[in-house]
Amino acid sequence: MRHLPGFVSANLHISQDKRHVATYAQWRSQHAVDAMMANEDPQTQMREAASIATSFDPIYYELRDKLSGE
């Protein structure tokens, strides 16, 4: 996904007990997200990841505020 237009970053978080995983990706626009979702390559990757999970619940958010320590 990192080579697709509009990609900003992605993060993977694993709980300390190793039972839960959360990922999130940032995109420059909703248009970029929609284009990624229409692309078969990322869809294949997401289906593979979901197939090993006991549950998979994608949620989409809109950035409202950004804090920085800089």
C-alpha positions in Angstrom: 0.0 0.0 0.0 2.8 2.4 0.7 3.4 2.9 -3.0 -0.1 3.9 -3.8 -0.9 7.5 -4.4 -2.1 9.4 -1.3 -0.6 6.9 1.2 0.9 8.7 4.3 1.7 6.0 6.8 0.6 2.8 8.5 1.1 1.5 12.0 0.7 -1.9 13.6 0.1 -2.3 17.3 0.2 -5.6 19.2 -1.2 -5.9 22.7 1.2 -6.9 25.5 -0.6 -10.2 25.9 -0.2 -10.8 22.2 -3.9 -11.5 21.8 -5.0 -8.3 20.0 -3.7 -6.4 17.0 -4.7 -3.0 15.7 -3.5 -1.4 12.6 -4.2 2.0 11.1 -3.2 3.8 8.0 -3.3 7.4 7.1 -4.2 8.7 3.7 -4.1 12.2 2.2 -7.8 12.1 1.2 -10.9 10.1 1.1 -10.4 9.8 -2.7 -7.0 8.1 -2.1 -8.7 5.6 0.3 -11.5 4.9 -2.2 -8.9 4.3 -4.9 -7.0 1.9 -2.6 -10.1 0.0 -1.8 -10.8 -0.4 -5.5 -7.3 -1.8 -6.1 -7.2 -5.6 -6.0 -3.6 -5.8 -4.6 -4.4 -4.2 -1.2 -7.7 -6.1 -1.1 -5.9 -9.4 -1.4 -3.5 -8.4 1.4 -6.4 -7.4 3.7 -8.3 -10.7 3.0 -5.2 -12.7 3.8 -4.8 -10.8 7.1 -8.4 -11.2 8.0 -8.4 -14.9 7.3 -6.0 -15.6 10.2 -8.0 -13.4 12.6 -10.8 -14.6 14.8 -12.5 -11.3 14.2 -11.9 -8.4 11.8 -13.7 -5.1 12.2 -12.5 -2.3 9.9 -13.5 1.2 11.1 -12.9 4.4 9.1 -12.2 7.7 10.9 -11.7 11.3 9.8 -8.9 13.2 11.4 -10.3 16.0 13.6 -7.1 17.2 15.4 -3.4 16.5 15.4 -1.1 17.0 18.3 2.6 17.2 18.0 5.4 17.4 20.5 7.5 19.5 18.1 
